[in-house]
Amino acid sequence: MSWGGNANWATILTSYAGTAKNAIYFQQTLNESPSKSIESTRELFEAADATSVITEMRVFQSVAPDADTQATCTANGYPWYQCNHLAFNGEQRFVNRWIPSAIEFMARQGVK
């Protein structure tokens, strides 16, 4: 989300992803990127996937922040994509969408 519109972050994160030594789980909604695409996350996934580590990427449906999250975003001047990111990671109705796959991924890697 935060690196989608920033070439420096994209280069740095992609470089680090390409040297990963541990399993990596990527996730994103369809509407939490400044570019309105999943390409920034896909680039990181592909860099990590080219290594010998286990990688997984999940893309979830778009989200719409509830009134409380939107009010927080508006009060703090957050852009729309950051507000969507906050909703996806903070509102229980959206967390319920992704938490099972994240827990499952961690369990397959031996994390208890």
C-alpha positions, 0 to 999 in steps of 0.5 A: 500500500505505502510503496505503490506510488514510490519508486524508491520504496518499490526498489528497496522492498523488491530488492529485500524480497529477492533475498528473503530467507524465510517464508513470506505471506503477501496480501492486499485488497483490490483497492488499497494501492495508489496505483489501483492495481496489485502490481506493487505487491505482485512485484514483491511476491515475484521477487521473493518467489524467485528465491528458495523460500515459500511465498504466498500471495492472496488478493481480497475483494475491495473494501469500503471503510465504515463511518468510524474508520472514514472519520479517522482518515478524514481527521488525519488527512489520510488518502483513500488507499490508506483508509482502505488499508486501515479498514482491511487491517483494522475492521473486524468484518474485514479481518475475518476475511483474511485472518484464517489464511494468514494463520493457515500460512503460519501454521504450515511454516511451523508457527504456533 
